[in-house]
Amino acid sequence: MLRKSYKIASQVLSYLREGEERTDSTPVATTNAREEVNAKVLSAINDVSQKLDIVARDIVGKVTQKLEQDQLEKLAAQVRTVKLGLELDNEGILTTSLVHITEQIEYAKNRLAEDKREWLGPWLMAEAVRIAALRAVSGGERAMTVLNRGAMSFRLNILDYTRDLLLKTGRSPWLKIAEFVEGRNEDVLRLVENMSSDAIATQPKAVILDDLGDETVATFTCVRISKGSTVKIGDVLLEYEVDKSITEHLANEPGVVSEIMVKQGEQLKRGAVLLTFQQD
């Protein structure tokens, strides 16, 4: 999802830049260029809506709080509303959607401030959609100023949230960063997209104890796997007892077990890390 988020952010920013570069042409050429840009943006926004729906459905075990699931579902709904407004060329729908999607953007930024990196993808998508909507409703000089300020803020925030990856490149791409800030290209996004894919592929993922119902503590009765075990979706990893009832903890994703943090007979509280695994 994160890789797709970078692609969509890059598309919207490049479409915005290309659209502005063509505004010096004849009125007919400008109209055609705008229609071409809008078609591409609509396609990207449709992709955003589908991806956010998937995230909302798969949220259990990845983002544990129900509030965050609700916010993702609201964000997906607002993205669909923006898409409708663009399709109908309805400024009223877009203006209303801008208010609501801005609230979701602020929520995502607050989660990122808590170092919840799973919100980076939704934030990228939401910001890209907001800028697309701003571009569609901008008319006067003041509106264009707000649009340009929003696009610049988006670019700077992307650099802020991805600086760790950019600094890990050994020789940081300062020229590309400067050009990105100036709005001359989106090469940095493509670079970070590729680096994020590599990082996600190599970073161990944690399995968290969270499915306890009203209880807060579980007693582990059986550890079915060992370090180095290859598991697939649906495999039984562990068994634990809660309120005199035995529950099997199943694998939600395939991978190879890296570390096991729980022992048979041990009691753990909700939120404890049970094991880590490397995805195939």
Order of alpha helices (4+ residues) and beta strands (2+ residues): alpha-alpha-alpha-alpha-alpha-alpha-alpha-alpha-beta-beta-beta-beta-beta-beta-beta-beta
